[in-house]
Amino acid sequence: MSPGVHTVAVIGAGKIGELMLSGLLRSGWPVDRLLATARRPARAEELTARYGVRVVDNLTAVDEAAVLAVSVKPQDAAALLDEIGPKVPADKLVISLCAGLPTSFFNRRLPEGTPVVRVMTNTPALVDEAMTAISAGAYATGAHLALAEEMFKPLGQTIRVPESQQDAVTALSGSGPAYFYLLVEAMIDAGILLGLPRQVAHELIVQTAIGSAVMLRDSGEHPVKLREAVTSPAGTTISAIRELEKHGVRAALLAALEAARDRARELAAQSD
Ligand SMILES: NC(=O)c1ccc[n+]([C@@H]2O[C@H](COP(=O)([O-])OP(=O)(O)OC[C@H]3O[C@@H](n4cnc5c(N)ncnc54)[C@H](OP(=O)(O)O)[C@@H]3O)[C@@H](O)[C@H]2O)c1
């Protein structure tokens, strides 16, 4: 199996599945090597209109594709696998994008020996800045991981992690964009409180977020060092930081990510 020469089917092409389809197309994956499935006919028409991709039923996708990228909600995965599981030949590669579901969940419902790769990506895939963590299930080889990497590299960065770390990955980078959006939203409100027009506050904080992210990525410095460089003695920044600490922002983040990790585990337990 090598990129572009086999057919990939995105099973349950909702928000994340669509990100994957559009990313593969942007990276030059031939549209006639892509298939999608959807539950509602209106969604199928939308996907074909937007991407020219052929939308088929789940069993046709299983038949025609070498790689099945499952991107239904975790709670819909069992019903989907009841339908397709027994029909999947064990030489197909199954890539799961479902938060929380372990590869063993798939392997119990697929023929013995089917390779499953678990992937957790995030929505910045839309602008080719995703963070995608990839783990091998019991029967997935290095070649399967490499293929999954090739498929997700055009969408941003990829990293290999042991599957035992995937619930933490889900909490950190899978849900991560939402935390940043919430912070930005709160800072825009703060700008308005200080008398700035909404649009000005928005522009100031969005560019500050981008600049800070690029510094974090490119300087190689620890975030503490970068923060210290903005924090002069008896200055404005330390006054703000005292308030952040007083209001428990750090503790809130620790608790929030733990809650996200626990929810990922709960969803997996409910889906089983
Ligand atoms: N959203 C995120 O930021 C994010 C990030 C990382 C991972 N994920 C994971 O990605 C997966 C998908 O999430 P999402 O936000 O993309 O959800 P979504 O937009 O609801 O997409 C799921 C799609 O699957 C379709 N579907 C469900 N059962 C089906 C079946 N049996 N056959 C064919 N299609 C079926 C649904 O069709 P209908 O629309 O007709 O119901 C829907 O279009 C989840 O497992 C989630 O954990 C999401």
The ligand as a MOL file (V3000), in Angstrom:
LIG
                    3D

  0  0  0     0  0            999 V3000
M  V30 BEGIN CTAB
M  V30 COUNTS 48 52 0 0 0
M  V30 BEGIN ATOM
M  V30 1 N -14.9700 17.4720 15.9540 0
M  V30 2 C -13.7280 17.4200 16.4300 0
M  V30 3 O -13.0700 18.4230 16.7280 0
M  V30 4 C -13.0310 16.0860 16.5780 0
M  V30 5 C -11.6690 16.0710 16.8580 0
M  V30 6 C -11.0140 14.8550 16.9160 0
M  V30 7 C -11.7350 13.6710 16.7250 0
M  V30 8 N -13.0620 13.6980 16.4800 0 CHG=1
M  V30 9 C -13.7580 12.4120 16.2930 0
M  V30 10 O -14.2150 12.3480 14.9650 0
M  V30 11 C -15.4020 11.5650 14.9170 0
M  V30 12 C -16.4350 12.3250 14.1240 0
M  V30 13 O -16.7360 13.5450 14.7850 0
M  V30 14 P -17.4520 14.7080 14.0110 0
M  V30 15 O -17.3810 15.9090 14.8700 0
M  V30 16 O -16.9310 14.7460 12.6160 0 CHG=-1
M  V30 17 O -18.9740 14.1350 14.0090 0
M  V30 18 P -20.1030 14.3490 12.8880 0
M  V30 19 O -19.9250 15.6670 12.2230 0
M  V30 20 O -21.3990 14.0190 13.5360 0
M  V30 21 O -19.7440 13.2260 11.8060 0
M  V30 22 C -20.1020 11.8870 11.9110 0
M  V30 23 C -20.7870 11.5060 10.6130 0
M  V30 24 O -20.9640 10.1050 10.5820 0
M  V30 25 C -22.2050 9.8550 9.9360 0
M  V30 26 N -22.6450 8.5120 10.3270 0
M  V30 27 C -23.0160 8.0410 11.5350 0
M  V30 28 N -23.3100 6.7330 11.4780 0
M  V30 29 C -23.1370 6.3480 10.1850 0
M  V30 30 C -23.2760 5.1180 9.5000 0
M  V30 31 N -23.6820 4.0010 10.1030 0
M  V30 32 N -22.9800 5.1020 8.1770 0
M  V30 33 C -22.5680 6.2100 7.5220 0
M  V30 34 N -22.4150 7.4080 8.1310 0
M  V30 35 C -22.7060 7.4820 9.4500 0
M  V30 36 C -23.1090 10.9580 10.4450 0
M  V30 37 O -24.2130 11.1030 9.5910 0
M  V30 38 P -25.4560 12.0790 10.0070 0
M  V30 39 O -24.9250 13.4720 9.8770 0
M  V30 40 O -26.4690 11.7770 8.9790 0
M  V30 41 O -25.8580 11.7280 11.3960 0
M  V30 42 C -22.1450 12.1520 10.4090 0
M  V30 43 O -22.1920 12.7980 9.1620 0
M  V30 44 C -15.8500 11.3260 16.3410 0
M  V30 45 O -15.6130 9.9790 16.6700 0
M  V30 46 C -14.9950 12.2430 17.1600 0
M  V30 47 O -14.6800 11.6450 18.3700 0
M  V30 48 C -13.7400 14.8820 16.3950 0
M  V30 END ATOM
M  V30 BEGIN BOND
M  V30 1 1 1 2
M  V30 2 2 2 3
M  V30 3 1 2 4
M  V30 4 1 4 5
M  V30 5 2 4 48
M  V30 6 2 5 6
M  V30 7 1 6 7
M  V30 8 2 7 8
M  V30 9 1 8 9
M  V30 10 1 8 48
M  V30 11 1 9 10
M  V30 12 1 9 46
M  V30 13 1 10 11
M  V30 14 1 11 12
M  V30 15 1 11 44
M  V30 16 1 12 13
M  V30 17 1 13 14
M  V30 18 2 14 15
M  V30 19 1 14 16
M  V30 20 1 14 17
M  V30 21 1 17 18
M  V30 22 2 18 19
M  V30 23 1 18 20
M  V30 24 1 18 21
M  V30 25 1 21 22
M  V30 26 1 22 23
M  V30 27 1 23 24
M  V30 28 1 23 42
M  V30 29 1 24 25
M  V30 30 1 25 26
M  V30 31 1 25 36
M  V30 32 1 26 27
M  V30 33 1 26 35
M  V30 34 2 27 28
M  V30 35 1 28 29
M  V30 36 1 29 30
M  V30 37 2 29 35
M  V30 38 1 30 31
M  V30 39 2 30 32
M  V30 40 1 32 33
M  V30 41 2 33 34
M  V30 42 1 34 35
M  V30 43 1 36 37
M  V30 44 1 36 42
M  V30 45 1 37 38
M  V30 46 2 38 39
M  V30 47 1 38 40
M  V30 48 1 38 41
M  V30 49 1 42 43
M  V30 50 1 44 45
M  V30 51 1 44 46
M  V30 52 1 46 47
M  V30 END BOND
M  V30 END CTAB
M  END
